[in-house]
Amino acid sequence: MQDATRSTDIFFITEQLYPRDSLLPSIGELGPSLMQVYRTVYELIVKQDIYLDGQKIKPGNTTLWQSIKYMTGGKVTINDAPGHDCLYNLIYSGSNLVAVPLDGFESNRLNLLSKKLVFTPPIFNYGSDQVQKINLYARSGLSFFMEEGGQGTPISAAKYNRKTGELMVIRSRRELSQLMATVAHKCKKP
């Protein structure tokens, strides 16, 4: 038996860019292009309490008798925990590799050479991306910010509401942490 949670359908997405072009040979301005897009997705969830036959139980700390009652059909009810018990859950962390076989080459006949190919090696990924269609990299109107005086890794961040389809662009790491704290505080009323 696992802890009970309820989704709020609010997700925070961050993507970091790591160019890997130096690993591939090129001729002048023409050559293959390879970009690693490291993505993390956090979901805002509401913690819930589990009751077995009217008695509150903790899933990781059940007695043998509670486990038997649960398996034999005891009445289980689940309610939101009292107070502001909203938490962030890391649901996905992983990389996509975006490759262009011949970047800088444009031709109507050979567009296969300049087409972006996306690979997702699953061996290094954690979890499952429930909002995988909401990509930040290569999205028009979205910018990446760089920390450390412009020397850091390019990062983009956004808040996505799955119920409304709203995507809110976040412009700095500070704005991201402040917005995450504010949304978690407001997510559930006492």
Contacts in CASP RR format, 6 or more apart in sequence:
PFRMAT RR
TARGET T0000
AUTHOR 0000-0000-0000
METHOD contacts of the structure
MODEL  1
MQDATRSTDIFFITEQLYPRDSLLPSIGELGPSLMQVYRTVYELIVKQDI
YLDGQKIKPGNTTLWQSIKYMTGGKVTINDAPGHDCLYNLIYSGSNLVAV
PLDGFESNRLNLLSKKLVFTPPIFNYGSDQVQKINLYARSGLSFFMEEGG
QGTPISAAKYNRKTGELMVIRSRRELSQLMATVAHKCKKP
1 50 0 8 1.000
1 59 0 8 1.000
1 60 0 8 1.000
1 62 0 8 1.000
1 67 0 8 1.000
1 70 0 8 1.000
2 59 0 8 1.000
3 47 0 8 1.000
3 48 0 8 1.000
3 59 0 8 1.000
3 60 0 8 1.000
4 47 0 8 1.000
4 48 0 8 1.000
4 49 0 8 1.000
4 50 0 8 1.000
4 59 0 8 1.000
4 78 0 8 1.000
5 45 0 8 1.000
5 46 0 8 1.000
5 47 0 8 1.000
5 48 0 8 1.000
5 87 0 8 1.000
5 89 0 8 1.000
6 45 0 8 1.000
6 46 0 8 1.000
6 48 0 8 1.000
6 80 0 8 1.000
7 43 0 8 1.000
7 44 0 8 1.000
7 45 0 8 1.000
7 46 0 8 1.000
8 43 0 8 1.000
8 44 0 8 1.000
8 45 0 8 1.000
8 46 0 8 1.000
8 86 0 8 1.000
8 187 0 8 1.000
9 161 0 8 1.000
9 162 0 8 1.000
9 163 0 8 1.000
10 43 0 8 1.000
10 44 0 8 1.000
10 159 0 8 1.000
10 160 0 8 1.000
10 161 0 8 1.000
10 162 0 8 1.000
10 183 0 8 1.000
10 187 0 8 1.000
11 41 0 8 1.000
11 42 0 8 1.000
11 43 0 8 1.000
11 44 0 8 1.000
11 91 0 8 1.000
11 130 0 8 1.000
11 131 0 8 1.000
11 134 0 8 1.000
11 159 0 8 1.000
11 160 0 8 1.000
11 161 0 8 1.000
11 162 0 8 1.000
12 41 0 8 1.000
12 42 0 8 1.000
12 44 0 8 1.000
12 88 0 8 1.000
12 157 0 8 1.000
12 158 0 8 1.000
12 159 0 8 1.000
12 160 0 8 1.000
12 176 0 8 1.000
12 179 0 8 1.000
12 180 0 8 1.000
13 39 0 8 1.000
13 40 0 8 1.000
13 41 0 8 1.000
13 42 0 8 1.000
13 131 0 8 1.000
13 134 0 8 1.000
13 136 0 8 1.000
13 157 0 8 1.000
13 158 0 8 1.000
13 159 0 8 1.000
13 160 0 8 1.000
14 39 0 8 1.000
14 40 0 8 1.000
14 136 0 8 1.000
14 155 0 8 1.000
14 156 0 8 1.000
14 157 0 8 1.000
14 176 0 8 1.000
15 37 0 8 1.000
15 38 0 8 1.000
15 39 0 8 1.000
15 135 0 8 1.000
15 136 0 8 1.000
15 137 0 8 1.000
15 155 0 8 1.000
15 156 0 8 1.000
15 157 0 8 1.000
16 37 0 8 1.000
16 38 0 8 1.000
16 39 0 8 1.000
16 153 0 8 1.000
16 154 0 8 1.000
16 155 0 8 1.000
17 35 0 8 1.000
17 36 0 8 1.000
17 37 0 8 1.000
17 38 0 8 1.000
17 137 0 8 1.000
17 144 0 8 1.000
17 153 0 8 1.000
17 154 0 8 1.000
17 155 0 8 1.000
18 35 0 8 1.000
18 36 0 8 1.000
18 37 0 8 1.000
18 38 0 8 1.000
18 153 0 8 1.000
19 34 0 8 1.000
19 35 0 8 1.000
19 36 0 8 1.000
20 34 0 8 1.000
20 35 0 8 1.000
20 36 0 8 1.000
20 97 0 8 1.000
21 32 0 8 1.000
21 33 0 8 1.000
21 34 0 8 1.000
21 35 0 8 1.000
23 34 0 8 1.000
24 31 0 8 1.000
24 32 0 8 1.000
24 33 0 8 1.000
24 34 0 8 1.000
25 31 0 8 1.000
25 32 0 8 1.000
26 32 0 8 1.000
29 104 0 8 1.000
30 102 0 8 1.000
30 103 0 8 1.000
30 104 0 8 1.000
30 105 0 8 1.000
31 102 0 8 1.000
31 103 0 8 1.000
31 104 0 8 1.000
31 105 0 8 1.000
32 99 0 8 1.000
32 100 0 8 1.000
32 101 0 8 1.000
32 102 0 8 1.000
32 103 0 8 1.000
33 99 0 8 1.000
33 100 0 8 1.000
33 103 0 8 1.000
34 97 0 8 1.000
34 98 0 8 1.000
34 99 0 8 1.000
34 100 0 8 1.000
35 97 0 8 1.000
35 98 0 8 1.000
35 99 0 8 1.000
35 137 0 8 1.000
36 95 0 8 1.000
36 96 0 8 1.000
36 97 0 8 1.000
36 98 0 8 1.000
37 95 0 8 1.000
37 96 0 8 1.000
37 97 0 8 1.000
37 98 0 8 1.000
37 137 0 8 1.000
38 94 0 8 1.000
38 95 0 8 1.000
39 92 0 8 1.000
39 93 0 8 1.000
39 94 0 8 1.000
39 95 0 8 1.000
39 96 0 8 1.000
39 129 0 8 1.000
40 90 0 8 1.000
40 92 0 8 1.000
40 93 0 8 1.000
40 94 0 8 1.000
41 90 0 8 1.000
41 91 0 8 1.000
41 92 0 8 1.000
41 93 0 8 1.000
41 129 0 8 1.000
41 130 0 8 1.000
41 131 0 8 1.000
42 88 0 8 1.000
42 89 0 8 1.000
42 90 0 8 1.000
42 91 0 8 1.000
42 180 0 8 1.000
43 88 0 8 1.000
43 89 0 8 1.000
43 91 0 8 1.000
43 130 0 8 1.000
44 86 0 8 1.000
44 87 0 8 1.000
44 88 0 8 1.000
44 89 0 8 1.000
44 183 0 8 1.000
44 184 0 8 1.000
44 187 0 8 1.000
45 86 0 8 1.000
45 87 0 8 1.000
45 88 0 8 1.000
45 89 0 8 1.000
46 80 0 8 1.000
46 81 0 8 1.000
46 85 0 8 1.000
46 86 0 8 1.000
46 87 0 8 1.000
46 187 0 8 1.000
46 188 0 8 1.000
47 80 0 8 1.000
47 81 0 8 1.000
47 85 0 8 1.000
47 86 0 8 1.000
47 87 0 8 1.000
48 78 0 8 1.000
48 79 0 8 1.000
48 80 0 8 1.000
48 81 0 8 1.000
49 56 0 8 1.000
49 78 0 8 1.000
49 79 0 8 1.000
49 80 0 8 1.000
49 81 0 8 1.000
50 56 0 8 1.000
50 57 0 8 1.000
50 58 0 8 1.000
50 59 0 8 1.000
50 76 0 8 1.000
50 77 0 8 1.000
50 78 0 8 1.000
51 57 0 8 1.000
51 76 0 8 1.000
51 77 0 8 1.000
51 78 0 8 1.000
51 79 0 8 1.000
52 66 0 8 1.000
52 69 0 8 1.000
52 70 0 8 1.000
52 74 0 8 1.000
52 75 0 8 1.000
52 76 0 8 1.000
53 69 0 8 1.000
53 74 0 8 1.000
53 75 0 8 1.000
54 75 0 8 1.000
54 77 0 8 1.000
57 66 0 8 1.000
62 70 0 8 1.000
70 76 0 8 1.000
80 188 0 8 1.000
82 190 0 8 1.000
83 188 0 8 1.000
83 190 0 8 1.000
84 184 0 8 1.000
84 185 0 8 1.000
84 187 0 8 1.000
84 188 0 8 1.000
84 190 0 8 1.000
85 188 0 8 1.000
86 184 0 8 1.000
86 185 0 8 1.000
86 187 0 8 1.000
86 188 0 8 1.000
87 184 0 8 1.000
88 180 0 8 1.000
88 184 0 8 1.000
90 126 0 8 1.000
91 127 0 8 1.000
91 128 0 8 1.000
91 129 0 8 1.000
91 130 0 8 1.000
92 125 0 8 1.000
92 126 0 8 1.000
92 127 0 8 1.000
92 128 0 8 1.000
92 129 0 8 1.000
92 130 0 8 1.000
93 125 0 8 1.000
93 126 0 8 1.000
93 127 0 8 1.000
94 124 0 8 1.000
94 125 0 8 1.000
94 126 0 8 1.000
95 120 0 8 1.000
95 121 0 8 1.000
95 124 0 8 1.000
95 125 0 8 1.000
96 118 0 8 1.000
96 119 0 8 1.000
96 120 0 8 1.000
96 137 0 8 1.000
97 118 0 8 1.000
97 119 0 8 1.000
97 120 0 8 1.000
97 121 0 8 1.000
98 116 0 8 1.000
98 117 0 8 1.000
98 118 0 8 1.000
98 137 0 8 1.000
98 138 0 8 1.000
99 116 0 8 1.000
99 117 0 8 1.000
99 118 0 8 1.000
99 119 0 8 1.000
100 114 0 8 1.000
100 115 0 8 1.000
100 116 0 8 1.000
100 117 0 8 1.000
101 112 0 8 1.000
101 113 0 8 1.000
101 114 0 8 1.000
101 115 0 8 1.000
101 117 0 8 1.000
102 113 0 8 1.000
102 114 0 8 1.000
103 114 0 8 1.000
104 114 0 8 1.000
105 113 0 8 1.000
105 114 0 8 1.000
106 114 0 8 1.000
107 113 0 8 1.000
107 114 0 8 1.000
116 138 0 8 1.000
131 160 0 8 1.000
131 162 0 8 1.000
134 158 0 8 1.000
134 160 0 8 1.000
134 167 0 8 1.000
136 142 0 8 1.000
136 156 0 8 1.000
136 157 0 8 1.000
136 158 0 8 1.000
137 156 0 8 1.000
141 169 0 8 1.000
142 156 0 8 1.000
142 158 0 8 1.000
142 169 0 8 1.000
143 156 0 8 1.000
143 169 0 8 1.000
143 171 0 8 1.000
144 154 0 8 1.000
144 155 0 8 1.000
144 156 0 8 1.000
145 154 0 8 1.000
145 155 0 8 1.000
145 156 0 8 1.000
145 171 0 8 1.000
145 172 0 8 1.000
145 173 0 8 1.000
146 152 0 8 1.000
146 153 0 8 1.000
146 154 0 8 1.000
146 155 0 8 1.000
147 153 0 8 1.000
147 155 0 8 1.000
147 173 0 8 1.000
155 173 0 8 1.000
156 169 0 8 1.000
157 169 0 8 1.000
157 170 0 8 1.000
157 173 0 8 1.000
157 176 0 8 1.000
158 167 0 8 1.000
158 168 0 8 1.000
158 169 0 8 1.000
158 170 0 8 1.000
159 167 0 8 1.000
159 168 0 8 1.000
159 170 0 8 1.000
159 179 0 8 1.000
159 183 0 8 1.000
160 166 0 8 1.000
160 167 0 8 1.000
160 168 0 8 1.000
161 168 0 8 1.000
168 179 0 8 1.000
170 176 0 8 1.000
170 179 0 8 1.000
END
